[in-house]
Amino acid sequence: MSKPNVYITRSIPEQTIAELRKTCDVEVNPHDRALTREELMNAVKGRDAVITLLTDNVDAEILDAAGPQCKIIANYAVGFNNFNLDAATKRGVIMTNTPGVLDKATATHAWALLLATAKRISESERYVREGKWKGWSPMTFIGQDVDGKTLGIAGLGRIGTMFARKAAAFDMKVIYTNEQRNFDFEKDHGATFVDKETLLKESDFLSIHLPLTPETKYYIGAKELSQMKPSAILINAARGPLVNEKELVEALRNKVIWGAGLDVFEDEPKLAEGLDQLDNVVIVPHIASATLDTRLAMGKIVTDNVLAVLNGKAPITCINPEVLKK
């Protein structure tokens, strides 16, 4: 009896691949880049399972290219805005993700962006590396204090909650918006639920932790930026299109806000024109969850999901549960 055929659209930890190879024939994208759409369509043909990334747009056409024998598309990510869930459910394909295990790493990374922006770490490091530093000066690279300031959080889900908890170390006042109030969190951590307008006006630091939906796209644009303090810092380690990148560039260029720390971008890997020329923004290449422990934990969930489905069982993190009823 032949082994199930699994395709992985991007290189992931070898430990994960080795575990799958114990019972499956596994092929991995050999290129150090995302597949083009044509390459993806060809790569998924005849597969029993496909492991994808957020860069892979899995719609009806891709699902049809995979064929009726394909049982599962497993995202190596917590997000799944690259999936057409309706099309998958219609075709009986189970779709999964890797929630929970990215929370700590992503929350810590958002703090790294916040601190690096406030203390002008990237800007001052470039200054030293370029040989411009001539010695200590009391007014060189004056940054911002974090302790005792107001931290605004848009979205108090798993990652937003983890991020908020760390604010206690800096004795910060925490305000937040969320689809639903979290009374227990407010009681335990002294956080205050506010509306979006108040969040924008009062935050010294505003960190976004929202999912990307049609309703949250461009959650921050020129209008919202104009309501923020001129001294405010914006952090986004969630999804790029939550922020209108072109309008953010203009706001940073014109000192509408003080700075920004960005891990994600609207049209990755492209950046809005002029963004990489600004000194008051810290930009890194979508690495919020990039720790070995996190990547291995993501790999375990992916492996467990794929092997469960290939063995006729339910996956642990199905995101289109309606398909399980068929």
Helices and strands as residue ranges (DSSP letters): E 5-8, H 14-21, E 25-28, H 37-43, E 49-52, H 60-66, E 72-75, H 85-90, E 94-96, H 103-118, H 121-129, E 150-154, H 158-165, G 166-170, E 173-177, H 183-189, E 192-193, H 196-202, E 205-208, H 222-227, E 233-236, G 240-242, H 245-253, E 259-262, G 275-277, E 281-283, H 292-310, G 321-325
